[in-house]
Amino acid sequence: MSKPQPKQDLDPVFEALASKHRREIIYALSLQPCSISKLAAMRDLSLPAIHKHIAILEKGNLILRKKIGQTNFLTLNRTALRGLQDWVMQYQTYWGNDEATLENYAQYLNRDETNPKEK
């Protein structure tokens, strides 16, 4: 079996999604763009704390920033999420649910043990 080749480096994406606070930020931004100060207030985080989370989300390319006047607005980068979704979907099985897949594999192994190939 060949090793799947991701189209993008997903390590920064997984690092960004490892925090509950960052997942909540992603959720909020999935609903609408938001200013950094409003996000901090919504999540009950200090500005230094929210800026640390935002830096990690930006490193994962999960958010986009636009400055209007003196206010920074953030929005979700759906392209990065599509890359993550593509990676997850490559593991979707087409042989039934997980239990059925495991049962099919167990039957396959049992068949090999009862009918060993001659060498």
N, C-alpha and C positions, 0 to 999 in steps of 0.2 A: 504494500500500500504506500503510495507516495504521500509525502508531507504536504498539507495544504499551504499554499502560498498566499498570504494576505496581500491585498493591494496597497494597504497602508500599514504603518507601524501602529499597532493597537495598544502597545504598552502604556503610552500616555493617556489613552482613552480610558483604559481600565483603571489606571491610577486615579484619574479624575473622578470616576464613578465609584471609587471605593469609599467615599465619605457620604454619610447621610445628608450632611448640610449641602454638599455639592449636588446630590441627586435632587434635593428639594429646590435648589436654584434652577436646575435643568427643568424641573416640572413647572416652576413659575414662569420661566422664559418660554416654555412650550405653549403657554396660554397667550402671552403677549410680551412685546419688548418692555424693558423696565430700566429705570435709572438705578445706579449702584446704591445710592442712599435709600431709595425705596426698598430695594432688595434687602439691604441691611436691616431696615426697620421691620419688614415682613418676617424675616428669619430671626429677629432679636439678636443680631450680631453687631459687634462694634465695626467701625469702618476699617481698622487695620485687619480684623479677622476676615471680613468679607473680601478685602483686597487680596489676601492670601489665597482664598478659595477661587477667586476670579483668575488669578495668575495660573493656577493649576488647570482650571477649565480652559483657559486660553492655550496653554501648553498642549492640551489634548485636542485643540482645535474644535472644541464643542460649542464655543460661543463666539460671537462677533461683537465688536465694540464700535460705536460711532459717537463722536463728540459733537454736541450741538451747543454752541455757546460755551459755558463752563461746566455743562452737565454731560457726563458719560452715560450713554444708553447701551444696553446689552440686548442681544437677541440670540436665539438658538441657531446654531449652524447645523441645519438638517442634513447637509452633505456628509458630515462626519458620522452622524447617527446612521445614515444609510450604509456606510462602510461597515459599521459595527453589525448592523442587521444582516448584511450579506455574509459576514463571517459566521454569525450564529446560524443562519439558515443552511449553510453548507453541511451542518451536522444533523439536519432533520432527516429522520428515517422515513422510508416509504413502504415499510413492511408491516405497518400496524403500530400499535402503541408500544411503550417500553416493555411491558410484561410479555406481550406477544413476540416481540423481537428476541427477548431473552429466551423464551420458550422455544422458538424456532432454532436458535443457536444451540440450545441444550439438546434438542432432538438431532441436530446435525452432528454434534459431538458423539452422541450415543450411537448413531448409525455408523460412524467411523470406527468406534470401538467394537461393534458387533461384526463388522465386515472389514477387517484390516486388509490393507493393500499388500500384495506380495512384493517383496523386493528382490 
